[in-house]
Amino acid sequence: MAALSSAERLIVTVVSTVMQFTMSRFPMVAVSILYLTILVAAPGQLTHIVANFSTEATFLQWMTFMVPPALASAGLVALLQSHPPLRRSDVVLACVPSFALCAMAAIWAPRLLLVGLPSLLLTMVGATAMRQFARRDSRKAYKIVIRSTFACFAAVLIATLLSPIGFPVTIGPMTVMTLGLSFIGLFLGIATLHPGLAGAYFVTCLLAATLSPGNRPVPLFEPEVVPLRNAPSAGAAFEAWLKSRPDLGAYKKAGRPYPVIIASAEGGGIYAAAHAYLALSAMQAICPSFPVHLFATVGVSGGSIGTLLYSATTASRSETGDLVNCQSPGSIDQAIDTRPLATDLISPPLANLLFAQVADFLVPFVHVFPDSGEILAKAIAGMAPGNSHMSEPLRASWNPSASRPVTLFVTTDVSEGNRVVISPLDGAGAIGAASFPSGSITSPRDIASNEAAFISARFPWLTATARLQVSDNSFRILADGGYYENSGADTAMDLIAQIRELARLHAECAKGKPVLGDLGSCSCPVRMETSFRSSANWVGCGIPVFLAFMPISEAREGLPGYTYEDTPDPSQSWLGDPLTTMLQARSARGVLAIDRARAAFASPQDREMAQGSDVDNGFFPHVLPVSDLRLPVGWLLSPASVADMLAISANLEACGKEHDSNSSIATWTAGNGCRMKMLATLFNPAEVPRALGIKAHGRD
């Protein structure tokens, strides 16, 4: 074999030295790389938290978020001091997490440097002092760190289990993150000193993760606790709801069809939840009779949380009665309670993931602690403290004579890739899809509303997929509804198709033709009208209906299928392209679903509504410029961001006023205002002059 050249020997020496350095200091290197990766990747939720930390964090959170990495740095120095002995430069490596936190503060929230820089200095002093102590008595230092690590982890774990919501929220998301990463680093340091034991344990855990039966099932209400209620079909429920409307007389007197509104809310984490809640609540603040006409909401992922919050809070406070014309509410800030939207929903599941799930991992083949999804569902119920509607049984959540809408939550079946619609009705919005707990998947058990909403929002990796027991011996694994279609428009259009089919069957029945289905009384038929401003047929006891659709989604330029700019050098990645394709296809399906809905409501001459829209189209989208507002995809939103969203969601004065055409935010704000005014026209059948409303938007 030929001798190595000097250059080759140099390369071998360098590689060997780097490998030896890395392996002997693996825990410090691994944690440092993790912090630096977070710094470089700059995930939107983290930058949002840090940017608002200096103004919104409590004094306790200010003082504690830098403590865990400081203590972990000293602990790792003590653990690794004799394997082989560490140099002074290794102290710097141990302090990289604190350096990274200071860099995050300098980039995203400079005021945090008031805490970060002194903490960094103390971290370096502490790590240096621990190195000196460990050099004198490494065994004693080792024992101190081992005992302290397990004692602190046990204390944090107990606090998390006793107060799964309160404790993480109190210390805040930054402290939860740094505390969790610090424990991981220390556990890696302990494993490095016992490689044989650590290797055997790792293999055991790998087998457990592969062979274990899965997470604990989603908690359900047993029939002995919540008696089984018969769920009506979509058609029967709609007919019962329609005939109980208290303001039918106003439309019959005016000779106008009765407006029925279906709303859908797109996925996107907390910003989608906030958008759905704000859009629906703003419409109710403008038009007090809006919830009386809102038959159903369809939620996907974060949109499900928003529609549930609206249904349980704002809509439930509506007083059903005579029709009330729409008026400008004056200060929209005072008309809508935005406090639930600033609820910290990220700290509880993050703490569960970093503490409880790590502890669960220490006990292979047994699930001792609840998963993060169960914890987040409890946190969602806490968005409206004391409100029983947030967690009541789903079948009991809807009453046809009340003002709360039917809530449909869309999930994705992992094994089939199809939709599963969870709702209080039998098969509502589930054409070609499964439905639970009534319909194609009928169960004697019921599910809590907050659990149903969050099954729709289980997007990895913070929360695992849901394990749902659908019968005594059968389970379904359900994931985020956005995997199938992120807008909810497909499910909303299926529900609209079911309502239209009811009207068709009523018409056939009225002609004496035999029909199948649950029609109620076809002597008083439901009639579909395609124009609101035209005279409607109120002959006999039949009810003419005008269907309107309100999709709540992200604002997007252009139409699907069109390319508006050249891409001379697109990026390409052998590893990343499959994942990018999946995520982009997920988003594109939602955009296409809304586009198809628009075409279904538009006139044949202008299917894209490029020439504007009017009341008779019955299509009233509400959009949010997510990228312009730099909103995070996560579970924590600052009050300042909520205020920005509200300003865009319900600015009626922006409609018709001149604005900077180069400002996309101003353009979207004006569009929302005009479409809300158009929707308000549906609540003025008698055309009262002073009532709020416009008949068209975007037309000369």
C-alpha positions in Angstrom: 0.0 0.0 0.0 1.4 3.4 -1.0 2.5 5.7 1.7 0.3 8.7 2.4 1.5 12.1 1.1 2.0 14.9 3.5 -1.2 16.6 2.5 -3.2 13.4 3.0 -1.6 12.9 6.4 -2.5 16.4 7.3 -6.2 15.8 6.3 -6.3 12.5 8.3 -4.8 14.3 11.3 -7.3 17.2 11.1 -10.3 14.8 10.7 -9.1 12.6 13.5 -8.6 15.7 15.8 -12.0 17.1 15.0 -13.7 13.7 15.6 -11.9 13.3 18.9 -12.7 16.8 19.9 -16.4 16.4 18.9 -16.9 13.1 20.6 -15.2 14.0 23.8 -17.3 17.2 24.0 -20.4 15.9 22.2 -23.0 17.2 24.6 -21.6 20.8 24.4 -21.2 20.6 20.7 -24.7 19.2 20.1 -26.5 21.8 22.3 -24.4 24.6 20.8 -25.3 23.4 17.2 -29.0 23.3 18.3 -29.0 26.9 19.6 -27.1 28.2 16.6 -29.5 26.4 14.2 -32.4 28.1 16.0 -30.6 31.4 15.6 -29.9 31.0 11.9 -33.3 29.4 11.0 -35.1 32.2 12.9 -38.5 30.4 13.1 -41.4 32.9 13.0 -42.9 31.9 16.3 -39.6 32.3 18.1 -38.8 35.7 16.6 -42.3 36.9 17.4 -41.9 35.8 21.1 -38.5 37.4 21.4 -39.5 40.6 19.7 -42.4 41.1 22.1 -40.7 39.6 25.1 -39.1 42.9 26.3 -42.5 44.7 26.5 -44.9 41.8 27.4 -42.9 39.4 29.6 -43.3 39.5 33.4 -40.4 40.3 35.7 -40.0 36.6 36.6 -39.7 35.7 32.9 -37.2 38.5 32.3 -35.0 37.1 35.2 -35.3 33.4 34.5 -34.9 32.7 30.8 -31.1 33.0 30.8 -30.6 31.0 34.0 -31.0 27.4 32.7 -28.3 27.7 30.0 -26.0 29.3 32.5 -26.4 26.5 35.0 -26.2 23.8 32.2 -23.0 25.3 30.9 -21.4 24.9 34.4 -22.8 21.5 34.8 -21.5 20.2 31.4 -18.1 21.6 32.2 -18.1 19.7 35.5 -19.3 16.4 33.8 -16.8 16.5 31.0 -13.8 17.9 32.8 -11.8 14.6 33.0 -12.8 13.0 29.7 -10.3 14.4 28.6 -9.4 17.5 30.8 -11.1 20.6 29.3 -9.1 23.7 28.2 -10.1 27.3 28.8 -11.4 27.5 25.2 -13.9 24.7 26.1 -15.5 27.1 28.5 -16.3 29.3 25.6 -17.9 26.3 23.8 -20.0 25.6 26.9 -21.3 29.2 26.8 -22.4 29.2 23.2 -26.1 28.8 24.1 -25.9 32.0 26.1 -24.0 33.7 23.3 -26.8 32.6 20.9 -29.5 34.0 23.2 -27.7 37.3 23.3 -27.5 37.3 19.5 -31.3 36.6 19.3 -31.8 39.6 21.7 -29.5 41.9 19.7 -31.3 41.0 16.4 -34.9 40.8 17.5 -35.2 42.7 20.9 -32.2 44.8 21.8 -33.7 45.7 25.2 -33.2 42.1 26.3 -29.5 42.7 26.2 -30.0 44.5 29.6 -30.5 41.0 31.0 -28.6 39.0 28.3 -25.1 40.6 28.6 -24.9 40.4 32.4 -26.2 36.9 32.3 -23.6 36.0 29.6 -20.8 37.4 31.8 -22.1 35.4 34.9 -22.3 32.3 32.7 -18.7 32.5 31.7 -17.6 33.2 35.3 -19.7 30.3 36.6 -18.4 27.9 33.9 -14.8 29.0 34.6 -15.3 28.5 38.4 -16.8 25.1 37.9 -13.9 24.1 35.7 -11.5 25.0 38.5 -13.6 23.2 41.1 -13.8 20.0 38.9 -10.1 20.0 38.4 -9.6 19.8 42.1 -12.3 17.2 42.9 -13.9 15.9 39.7 -15.8 13.1 41.5 -17.5 15.5 43.9 -18.4 17.8 41.0 -19.8 14.9 39.1 -22.0 13.8 42.0 -23.2 17.4 42.6 -24.2 17.8 38.9 -25.9 14.4 38.6 -27.9 14.9 41.8 -28.8 18.5 41.0 -29.8 17.6 37.4 -32.2 14.8 38.4 -33.6 16.8 41.4 -34.3 19.8 39.3 -35.8 17.7 36.5 -38.0 15.9 39.0 -39.1 19.3 40.5 -39.9 20.8 37.1 -41.7 17.6 36.0 -43.9 17.5 39.2 -44.7 21.2 38.7 -45.7 20.5 35.1 -47.9 17.6 36.1 -49.6 19.4 39.0 -50.1 22.6 36.9 -49.8 21.7 33.2 -51.2 25.1 32.1 -50.4 27.5 35.0 -46.7 26.6 35.6 -45.5 26.8 32.0 -47.5 30.0 31.4 -46.0 31.6 34.5 -42.4 31.0 33.5 -43.1 31.8 29.9 -42.1 30.1 26.6 -38.5 31.4 26.5 -37.8 29.8 29.9 -39.6 26.6 29.0 -37.4 26.4 25.9 -34.1 27.1 27.5 -34.9 24.9 30.5 -35.9 22.0 28.3 -32.8 22.3 26.1 -30.6 22.6 29.2 -31.9 19.3 30.5 -31.4 17.6 27.2 -27.7 18.8 27.2 -27.1 17.6 30.7 -28.7 14.2 30.0 -26.4 13.8 26.9 -23.5 14.7 29.2 -24.4 11.9 31.6 -25.0 9.5 28.8 -21.5 10.3 27.4 -19.9 9.1 30.7 -21.8 5.8 30.5 -21.8 4.9 26.8 -22.7 1.2 27.2 -25.6 1.8 29.5 -26.8 4.7 27.3 -26.5 2.6 24.1 -28.6 -0.2 25.6 -31.2 2.2 26.8 -31.3 3.9 23.4 -32.0 0.6 21.6 -34.7 -0.2 24.1 -36.4 3.1 23.6 -36.1 2.8 19.8 -37.8 -0.6 20.0 -40.5 0.9 22.2 -41.1 3.8 19.8 -41.4 1.3 16.9 -43.5 -1.4 18.6 -45.6 0.6 21.1 -49.3 0.8 20.4 -49.4 4.6 20.1 -50.5 7.5 22.2 -53.4 7.4 24.7 -56.8 7.8 23.0 -58.5 11.1 22.9 -60.8 11.3 26.0 -64.4 10.8 25.2 -67.7 11.0 27.1 -69.0 7.5 27.9 -72.8 6.9 27.3 -73.2 6.4 31.1 -71.9 10.0 31.7 -73.4 11.7 28.6 -76.6 10.0 27.3 -76.6 9.3 23.6 -78.4 12.0 21.6 -79.8 11.3 18.2 -78.0 13.6 15.7 -80.1 15.0 12.9 -79.0 14.9 9.3 -77.8 18.1 7.7 -81.1 18.6 5.9 -83.3 17.9 8.9 -81.1 20.2 11.1 -81.2 23.0 8.6 -85.0 22.8 8.2 -85.6 22.9 12.0 -83.1 25.7 12.4 -84.7 27.7 9.5 -88.2 27.5 10.8 -87.1 28.6 14.3 -85.6 31.9 13.0 -87.2 34.8 14.9 -86.9 37.4 12.1 -88.5 35.5 9.2 -91.4 37.9 9.3 -89.3 40.9 8.4 -88.1 39.2 5.1 -91.5 37.9 4.3 -92.9 41.4 4.7 -90.2 42.9 2.5 -90.6 40.1 -0.1 -86.9 39.2 0.1 -85.4 35.7 0.5 -84.1 34.7 3.9 -80.2 35.0 4.0 -78.4 31.9 5.3 -74.7 32.2 5.8 -72.0 29.5 5.9 -68.5 30.5 7.0 -65.2 28.6 6.6 -62.0 29.4 8.4 -58.6 28.5 7.0 -55.7 26.8 9.0 -52.6 28.5 10.1 -52.1 28.1 13.9 -52.9 31.0 16.2 -53.1 33.7 13.6 -55.8 31.7 11.8 -57.7 31.2 15.0 -57.5 34.9 15.7 -58.6 35.8 12.2 -61.6 33.6 12.3 -62.7 34.9 15.7 -62.1 38.6 14.8 -63.9 38.3 11.4 -67.0 36.7 12.8 -67.1 38.8 16.0 -66.6 42.0 14.0 -69.5 41.0 11.7 -71.7 40.5 14.8 -70.6 43.8 16.3 -71.7 45.5 13.0 -74.8 43.4 12.5 -76.3 42.1 15.7 -78.6 39.8 13.8 -75.6 38.1 12.0 -75.4 35.0 14.3 -79.1 34.4 13.8 -78.4 33.9 10.1 -75.1 32.0 10.5 -76.1 28.4 10.2 -72.7 26.8 10.3 -69.0 27.3 10.5 -66.3 25.0 9.1 -62.9 25.1 10.7 -59.6 23.7 9.7 -56.6 23.5 12.0 -56.2 26.9 13.7 -59.4 28.1 12.1 -61.3 25.4 14.2 -60.0 27.1 17.4 -61.3 30.5 16.2 -64.7 29.2 15.2 -65.1 27.4 18.5 -64.1 30.4 20.5 -66.6 32.6 18.5 -69.4 30.1 18.9 -68.8 29.6 22.7 -68.3 33.3 23.5 -69.5 36.0 21.1 -72.3 34.1 19.4 -73.7 32.6 22.6 -74.2 36.2 24.0 -76.4 37.1 21.1 -80.0 37.8 21.9 -82.3 36.3 19.3 -85.2 38.5 18.4 -86.5 40.9 15.7 -84.2 41.9 12.9 -81.7 44.6 13.7 -80.2 46.7 10.9 -76.5 47.0 10.7 -74.7 50.1 12.0 -71.2 51.2 12.5 -70.2 50.1 16.0 -68.0 53.2 16.6 -65.0 51.9 18.4 -64.6 48.3 17.2 -61.9 47.7 19.8 -64.5 48.1 22.6 -67.0 46.0 20.8 -64.8 42.8 20.6 -63.1 41.1 23.5 -59.7 40.3 22.1 -58.2 39.1 25.4 -58.6 35.4 24.7 -56.4 35.8 21.5 -53.4 36.7 23.6 -53.6 33.5 25.6 -50.3 31.7 25.8 -51.1 28.4 24.1 -47.5 27.4 23.3 -45.9 27.2 26.7 -48.1 24.3 28.0 -47.6 21.9 25.1 -43.9 22.9 24.8 -43.4 22.1 28.5 -45.2 18.8 28.1 -43.0 17.9 25.2 -39.7 18.9 26.8 -40.5 17.6 30.3 -43.4 15.1 30.5 -42.6 13.5 27.2 -38.9 13.2 28.0 -39.9 11.5 31.2 -42.3 9.3 29.3 -39.5 8.3 27.1 -37.5 7.2 30.1 -40.2 4.5 30.7 -40.3 2.4 27.5 -43.5 0.7 26.3 -45.7 2.6 28.9 -47.4 6.0 28.4 -47.5 7.5 31.8 -48.1 11.1 30.9 -50.7 12.9 28.6 -49.4 13.9 25.2 -49.0 17.5 24.2 -52.2 17.5 22.2 -54.3 16.7 25.3 -52.6 19.5 27.2 -53.1 22.0 24.3 -56.8 21.1 24.2 -57.1 22.0 27.9 -55.3 25.3 27.2 -57.7 26.0 24.4 -60.6 25.5 26.8 -58.9 28.0 29.1 -59.1 30.7 26.5 -62.6 31.4 27.9 -62.3 30.6 31.6 -65.5 29.4 33.1 -67.3 29.0 29.8 -68.8 25.6 29.7 -69.5 25.8 25.9 -65.8 25.4 25.2 -65.6 21.8 26.5 -69.2 20.6 26.4 -70.2 17.4 24.6 -70.3 18.1 20.8 -73.7 16.6 20.2 -75.1 18.9 22.9 -73.3 22.0 21.6 -76.0 22.9 19.0 -79.7 23.8 19.5 -81.7 24.7 16.3 -83.6 27.4 18.1 -80.5 29.2 19.5 -78.1 31.6 17.9 -74.9 29.5 18.0 -73.9 28.0 14.7 -73.3 24.3 13.9 -69.5 23.9 14.3 -67.8 21.5 11.8 -64.1 20.6 12.4 -62.2 19.0 9.5 -59.4 16.4 10.2 -57.4 14.0 8.0 -57.5 10.3 8.4 -53.8 9.1 8.4 -54.5 5.7 7.0 -56.8 6.8 4.2 -55.7 10.4 3.5 -59.4 11.4 3.4 -61.4 14.0 5.4 -63.1 13.1 8.6 -65.6 15.8 9.6 -66.4 16.1 13.3 -69.7 17.8 14.0 -72.9 17.6 16.1 -74.9 16.6 13.0 -75.1 13.3 11.0 -72.8 13.6 8.0 -72.9 17.4 7.7 -70.5 18.6 5.0 -69.1 15.1 4.5 -69.9 14.2 0.9 -67.3 11.5 0.0 -65.8 11.8 3.5 -66.2 10.2 6.9 -68.1 11.9 9.8 -67.9 11.5 13.6 -69.5 10.9 16.1 -72.6 10.5 13.9 -72.8 9.5 10.3 -70.4 7.1 8.6 -68.5 6.7 11.9 -71.3 6.4 14.5 -70.3 6.1 18.1 -72.2 5.8 21.3 -69.6 8.1 22.9 -69.4 11.8 22.5 -66.4 14.1 22.3 -65.7 17.5 24.0 -65.9 20.5 21.7 -62.4 21.6 22.5 -61.0 18.1 21.8 -62.8 18.0 18.5 -61.5 21.4 17.5 -57.9 20.5 18.4 -57.9 17.2 16.6 -58.4 19.4 13.5 -55.2 21.4 14.5 -52.7 18.6 15.3 -49.9 19.6 13.1 -46.4 18.1 13.8 -44.2 18.1 15.6 -45.2 20.0 18.7 -48.3 17.8 19.0 -48.8 14.2 17.9 -51.6 12.8 15.8 -54.8 11.9 17.6 -55.8 8.4 18.5 -59.6 8.4 18.4 -61.6 5.4 19.6 -64.6 5.1 17.2 -66.0 1.8 18.6 -65.1 -0.7 21.2 -62.5 -2.4 19.0 -61.6 0.2 16.4 -59.5 3.3 16.4 -58.7 6.0 13.8 -55.5 8.0 13.7 -56.3 11.6 12.8 -54.1 14.5 11.8 -54.4 18.2 11.0 -57.3 18.9 8.6 -55.0 21.1 6.5 -53.2 18.0 5.1 -56.3 17.3 3.0 -57.5 20.9 2.3 -56.5 23.9 4.3 -59.3 26.3 3.6 -62.4 24.4 4.7 -64.1 25.5 1.5 -64.6 22.0 0.1 -66.5 21.0 3.3 -68.5 24.2 3.3 -69.5 23.7 -0.3 -70.5 20.1 0.5 -72.8 21.4 3.2 -74.2 24.0 0.8 -74.8 21.2 -1.7 -76.7 19.2 1.0 -78.9 22.3 1.7 -79.5 22.8 -2.0 -80.4 19.1 -2.4 -83.0 19.5 0.4 -84.6 22.3 -1.6 -84.6 20.2 -4.7 -86.2 17.3 -3.0 -88.8 19.6 -1.5 -89.6 20.9 -4.9 -90.0 17.3 -6.3 -92.1 16.4 -3.3 -94.4 19.4 -3.7 -95.0 18.2 -7.3 -96.2 14.9 -5.9 -93.2 12.9 -7.1 -91.8 10.2 -4.8 -88.5 11.1 -3.2 -86.3 9.5 -0.6 -84.7 11.2 2.4 -85.5 13.0 5.6 -87.6 15.9 4.2 -89.6 17.0 7.2 -92.8 18.6 6.0 -92.5 19.2 2.2 -95.9 21.0 2.4 -93.8 23.9 3.6 -90.8 23.6 1.3 -87.4 25.3 1.4 -86.9 27.2 -1.8 -83.5 28.3 -3.2 -83.2 31.9 -4.6 -80.3 33.1 -6.6 -80.8 36.8 -6.0 -81.3 38.7 -2.8 -82.5 41.9 -4.3 -85.2 40.3 -6.5 -88.7 39.5 -5.2 -88.9 36.1 -3.5 -91.7 33.5 -3.5 -93.3 33.4 -0.1 -96.4 31.6 -1.2 -97.9 29.5 1.5 -95.7 28.4 4.4 -92.6 27.8 2.3 -89.5 29.7 3.0 -87.3 31.2 0.2 -83.6 31.0 1.1 -80.6 33.0 -0.2 -77.3 31.2 0.5 -74.2 33.2 1.2 -70.6 32.0 1.8 -68.0 33.8 3.9 -64.6 32.2 3.5 -62.0 33.5 6.0 -58.5 33.0 4.6 -55.1 34.4 4.0 -54.8 37.2 1.4 -53.2 36.0 -1.8 -52.3 37.9 -4.9 -53.5 36.6 -8.3 -55.5 33.6 -9.3 -54.5 29.9 -9.2 -52.9 28.6 -12.4 -51.5 32.0 -13.5 -47.8 33.0 -13.3 -47.2 36.7 -12.7 -43.4 36.9 -12.8 -40.4 35.0 -14.2 -38.3 32.6 -12.1 -35.0 32.3 -14.0 -33.2 30.4 -11.3 -35.5 28.5 -8.9 -33.9 26.6 -6.1 -33.8 22.8 -6.3 -33.0 20.3 -3.5 -32.9 16.5 -3.7 -33.7 16.3 0.0 -36.0 19.3 0.4 -38.1 19.2 -2.7 -40.5 16.4 -1.7 -41.3 18.1 1.6 -41.7 21.5 -0.1 -44.0 20.0 -2.7 -46.2 18.5 0.0 -46.5 21.7 1.9 -47.1 23.9 -1.2 -49.7 21.4 -2.5 -51.5 21.6 0.9 -51.7 25.4 0.5 -52.6 25.2 -3.2 -55.5 22.9 -2.6 -57.0 25.4 -0.2 -56.6 28.3 -2.6 -58.1 26.2 -5.4 -61.1 25.2 -3.2 -61.9 28.8 -2.5 -61.5 29.6 -6.2 -64.0 26.9 -7.1 -66.4 28.2 -4.5 -66.0 31.7 -6.0 -66.8 30.3 -9.4 -69.9 28.5 -8.1 -71.3 31.7 -6.7 -70.3 34.0 -9.6 -72.1 34.7 -12.8 -71.1 32.5 -15.8 -69.8 35.6 -17.5 -67.3 36.5 -14.8 -66.4 33.3 -12.9 -63.4 35.0 -11.2 -65.3 38.1 -10.2 -62.6 40.1 -11.9 -65.1 42.8 -12.6 -66.1 43.1 -9.0 -68.9 41.5 -7.0 -72.4 42.4 -5.7 -74.8 41.3 -3.0 -76.5 38.9 -5.4 -73.3 36.9 -5.8 -73.5 35.7 -2.2 -69.8 35.4 -1.9 -68.2 37.5 0.8 -64.5 36.6 1.5 -62.6 38.0 4.4 -58.8 38.0 4.0 -55.7 38.6 6.1 -52.3 39.7 4.7 -50.3 37.3 6.9 -46.9 37.9 5.3 -47.3 41.7 5.4 -48.1 41.6 9.1 -45.3 39.0 9.8 -47.6 36.8 11.8 -46.2 33.6 13.2 -47.4 30.1 12.5 -47.5 28.9 16.1 -49.6 29.1 19.3 -48.8 32.5 20.7 -49.8 35.9 19.4 -48.9 39.3 21.0 -51.6 41.9 21.8 -49.9 44.3 19.4 -50.4 41.7 16.5 -54.0 41.2 17.6 -54.6 44.9 17.4 -53.0 45.0 13.9 -55.3 42.2 12.7 -58.4 43.9 14.2 -57.5 47.1 12.3 -57.5 45.2 9.0 -60.5 42.9 9.9 -63.2 45.6 10.6 -62.3 49.0 9.2 -65.5 50.0 7.5 -64.3 53.5 7.0 -61.6 52.3 4.7 -64.2 51.2 2.1 -64.5 53.8 -0.7 -61.7 56.0 0.7 -58.6 56.8 -1.3 -55.5 54.8 -0.1 -52.0 54.1 -1.2 -52.3 51.7 -4.1 -48.8 50.5 -3.4 -49.7 49.4 0.1 -51.1 45.9 0.1 -52.3 46.2 3.7 -54.4 49.3 2.8 -55.8 47.5 -0.2 -56.8 44.4 1.7 -58.2 46.6 4.5 -60.4 48.5 2.1 -61.6 45.3 0.5 -62.6 43.7 3.8 -64.5 46.8 4.8 -66.4 46.9 1.5 -67.3 43.2 1.6 -68.5 43.5 5.2 -70.7 46.4 4.1 -72.1 44.3 1.2 -72.8 41.5 3.7 -74.6 44.0 5.9 -77.0 44.7 3.1 -78.5 41.2 3.7 -79.8 42.5 7.0 -81.7 45.4 5.5 -84.5 43.7 3.4 -86.7 46.8 3.7 -83.9 49.0 2.4 -84.0 51.4 5.4 -82.0 54.5 4.1 -79.8 55.0 7.2 -78.8 51.3 7.6 -75.3 50.3 6.8 -74.7 48.5 3.5 -73.6 48.7 -0.2 -74.9 46.7 -3.1 -71.7 46.2 -5.0 -67.9 46.4 -4.7 -65.2 46.8 -7.3 -67.6 47.9 -10.1 -67.7 51.2 -11.8 
